[in-house]
Structures are given as C-alpha cells and as structure tokens.
C-alpha cells in the first residue's frame, strides 16, 4: 500500500482529500504546515506528497525543495490556486511531478496520482535493472578475475620456468619457475631484460632459427630441445626447452618458452654411464683374465713336458712340449695385439675401397687353407660395385675375420662344407657383403653375446675379439652388421653400407 | 697292460688334449681325448674310462655343465668320478648358475681352476682313482 502525505493549512481541504485518497486505497498522513510535513518525511517517508502551494510559514515551493533535497524519490504534487501559474511552473522546474488546480476535481487528482505512480514504478524498475546489471557485471568480473588468478597460478606454480617475450625479445612474463632457474626476480626480468641474455652467446639465435625450422616439432614450435641457460650469476645450466610462437589476429607477437632444469637428469645419466662403463670394464677384465688363464694352462702343460723331457733326454717329447709353449706365447701376443687394435679406435685412413678387390684378396689368401680343410669356397660378386670410403686395411681384416670364422664353423657332423662370399646392391640403397657358411650355426644362448669383446666359443684358439673388432670397423665405415643363423644349418653374416649417390 | 687306468679328457682345445695325452700317458694311464661332448660320450660308452677330466668352458659353459650333470645322474659306465678344470674360479657368479651351485648339484669330485699345475692335476687324478678302488 502506498503512503501519501497531504499538506494543507486548511483542515477541511485536508480531511476531504484524506477521505477521498483513503477510499482509493492509500495510507494517508496529514500535516498542517511545511515543518510538520518535513518531520513526517524524515520519519515515515511517503511515496507521494500532495501539498498546497500557498501556505503560511514555509510555502509549498520551499517544502518541495526540501523534500527533494531529503529524498529525490518522493513524488510531490502541487495544489495551486487560480492565477498561480508562475509558481506552478517554478515547481515543475524543481522536479514536482505535477500540479492540480483548486478546486480539486477527482479526475485531475487521479490523473496526477497515476502519473506520479508511473514515475515511481519506472524508477523502481530502473533501479531493479540497474541493480541486476551491477550484479551481473560483478559476477562477470569475478569470473574473469577467478580465471585470471587460476591461469596466473598455473603459470607461477609451474615447476618449469615459463617465459614470454615480445617480437623484439623483451621479456613480458617471467614465472617463479623461471626465477628459480635463472636467479632473476620477476621485476628484474620484465623491466628491460632481453631474452638473448638468458642464453650463452649465439644460442638464442640458434633457438629462434630452430623454432622456425622443420626440426623439433615443425615450424612455429620447438619440442624438447636440449640447450643451455645462462643464469644471472653467469652459471651455465643444462635445460630442456619447449617453445611456441604466439599469434594475435594472425600476426606473430612473441614467443612462449617452457624451461626445464635437467641438471639432475644429466648428472644421473653421467653417473649411470660411468657405472655401465665400469661394469663393462670389470667384465672385460674378467674375460681377459680368463683368456690369459687358458693360455697359461697350455704353457704350464708345455713347460711340464719340456722339464720331463729334459730329465729323460727325450728329444721328441722336448720338441712337443716346446712347441706347445711357443704356440701359447703366440696366443698371448695375438691377444694383446688385438686388444690394442680394439682399444685404438678411430685413427684410420680414409680412401676409396674397391670392395671386390678386397674380397678377391681374401679369397686368394684363404683358398689353400679351405682346400686343406675340405671346405668349398665360392665367390659371387657383382661388377660395377660402388666404392666404399674408409680404411682398406681395416675392411680387409674385417672380411678376413668373418671368413676365418666361417672356415672354423664346421664340425665333424657337417655334411656339406661350403663358404660363400657374396657382394651385391640391395634396393638401390645398400652395398652388401655377405659371408655364408653351412656350418654348425650359433647356439641360441650365445647369439646375443657374439659381438661382446672377449666372448669366444673357440676356447684358447680365439681371443674373443675378432667379431667385436669387425663390428667396430663396419661401424666406422658407416655400415651395419647383422647375421642370421640356423643351428645345424649354417650362419650368414651380412655387412650393409649405405649407398652414397654419386656426388 | 689291462690294469692301466683309463682316463677320458674332454677339452675343446686340441692342443690341451694332446698335452694331456702325453702327460697322463707318461704316468701310465690310458688316455682318450675328445674336443666335444658328442665324441666324448661315444668314447665314454666305448672305452668305459675310470675317470673324466672335463673343461667346463666348452663351446658354452652350459654344454660342459649339462654334460657333467648328465653323466652324474646315470648308472653303469657313466658313474665315474669327474675332475673339472675351469677358467673360472669356483666362486665366480654372473652366469645363470654359479659354478658352486652346479658343483653341489652334479657333485663333481674335484674342481680345479686354471692354470692348473700338472703336478697337482696328477696328484688329484691319483686320489680320485685310488678312492674309487677302495
């Protein structure tokens, strides 16, 4: 229910109006002058005030002014007498909602009231809308702030360093993770530090080039690139870097980089490598000791025979014993030479190798031995084989080694004794050299060990270095060596060298 | 002389075989030698030796150990004492089975680590053969 305050100095007018308004459903308060009206407005504010314009003491105009000052939302309707048009206009300028003339007609009153009601309603609506809008704006703002905080936290709490720079290389974002790696504070970084100073000399340019290149994830990206960071105090830290170009409306605006400190990973890798190396060395030394012990055993037996023969004056036995001592001395010599050869590594010459010439040499060298041992040697070579580049002698010893192994691959049970030496070009991509034998084959349990240095199945006859050296030579020539074997049927070793298209 | 003790030597090095033939022969033993277990087993059945001297580093360590185990499990001509000569110390691990484990299992009679002194070898041979007689 709306509350109306009626202000008039004439009691009869007040009562008449009050009655009429009450019957229209208003709660009606009355005041006989401006002062008591102001008091009511302050204590029980009405929505509408109906006031006479001409009153003793405070007149209607003054009352209007004070009410509007107190509460601009209160609608004030002025009651004017005849000839007070000027006052009425003044009242309207002071934001009175309407004026009605005396004597008051019901019709004029209800029109004025309706207009005031409408203004109140509109104002309420407007307020409602405004409040809604404000509320919605606040919600949206909160949402944006929350999302911003979330993303900010993501960036700041990331273990990796996150750094964004603009096109000119100025750093515009520098996460806590980045501070941990580099030692610069965020403020130091974003106030004029160039991204180039985060790398050693020249590395920033290389990184930039790589981002645009095909490598490491394609143009615009860099994925898991190992590089080096230069910290504030000049330390160099190994890092794993991923980066991406940033675009705005299709235009490149900067770069974001994710930096991972891999110092610990590197240290672990190095330690692991060292351990593996030590373990391999220990294993190799045990194998060497084993080989030496075998040879010493032979020497001891020989020496024993020599001593016995000397005391008995048996010349035949003496020669037999001495021969054994000599042979084992040769074995020790060969073992140490091959160990040196294996350890020597790359100090080889580089020249054009005519593969078929080397193959033919090896064939000639071994044909007599093959004949003596009842092994048929076969040669299947293709003409016009491209040259290989590397050390001829090394290649020769590699082929010789594989051929010697092949000749020794036969047992008593071998029905057919045949070794084939073959060259060909495969798929226009590889130059192949194959050594095939029809011997015993390699037992499954040793297949994965045959390239290990010092592993041998030949007892004291082998040093266990032949295949290891051969494989090393093939690798130095840029090739790969593999084999397939069927126990009881034979083994084929294949060397493949990439065919270099003619320069 | 039918009383001469027969010894079978299996070692993949033919020269060791030869030397053993000479040395053991000099000491009055009848020696048969083989460079692999297939021929070794044939000789075992054919000659019925009194003792086996076996190098366990045959083509593979397993070949030697499996052969020794096989012999120990069987009766008849197989039930002979075995003297193992190895390049590896009996304590060395690193293979799937340690030599020690295998020795328990095959109950090899004597284990000798290379380089074996011929005098010690002869003494052990004599011990094994005399123990068998008793």
HADDOCK unambig.tbl for C-alpha pairs under 7 A between the chains (distance, minus, plus):
assign (segid A and resid 290 and name CA) (segid B and resid 87 and name CA) 5.51 0.50 0.50
assign (segid A and resid 290 and name CA) (segid B and resid 88 and name CA) 6.63 0.50 0.50
assign (segid A and resid 293 and name CA) (segid B and resid 87 and name CA) 6.24 0.50 0.50
assign (segid A and resid 293 and name CA) (segid B and resid 114 and name CA) 5.69 0.50 0.50
assign (segid A and resid 293 and name CA) (segid B and resid 115 and name CA) 5.29 0.50 0.50
assign (segid A and resid 294 and name CA) (segid B and resid 87 and name CA) 6.23 0.50 0.50
assign (segid A and resid 294 and name CA) (segid B and resid 114 and name CA) 6.44 0.50 0.50
assign (segid A and resid 294 and name CA) (segid B and resid 115 and name CA) 6.44 0.50 0.50
assign (segid A and resid 296 and name CA) (segid B and resid 115 and name CA) 5.60 0.50 0.50
assign (segid A and resid 297 and name CA) (segid B and resid 114 and name CA) 5.90 0.50 0.50
assign (segid A and resid 297 and name CA) (segid B and resid 115 and name CA) 4.09 0.50 0.50
assign (segid A and resid 297 and name CA) (segid B and resid 116 and name CA) 5.88 0.50 0.50
assign (segid A and resid 298 and name CA) (segid B and resid 16 and name CA) 6.21 0.50 0.50
assign (segid A and resid 300 and name CA) (segid B and resid 117 and name CA) 6.50 0.50 0.50
assign (segid A and resid 301 and name CA) (segid B and resid 19 and name CA) 6.41 0.50 0.50
assign (segid A and resid 301 and name CA) (segid B and resid 118 and name CA) 6.18 0.50 0.50
assign (segid A and resid 304 and name CA) (segid B and resid 118 and name CA) 6.80 0.50 0.50
assign (segid A and resid 305 and name CA) (segid B and resid 23 and name CA) 6.85 0.50 0.50
assign (segid A and resid 457 and name CA) (segid B and resid 59 and name CA) 4.56 0.50 0.50
assign (segid A and resid 457 and name CA) (segid B and resid 60 and name CA) 6.40 0.50 0.50
assign (segid A and resid 458 and name CA) (segid B and resid 59 and name CA) 6.54 0.50 0.50
assign (segid A and resid 459 and name CA) (segid B and resid 12 and name CA) 6.17 0.50 0.50
assign (segid A and resid 459 and name CA) (segid B and resid 13 and name CA) 6.03 0.50 0.50
assign (segid A and resid 460 and name CA) (segid B and resid 13 and name CA) 6.25 0.50 0.50
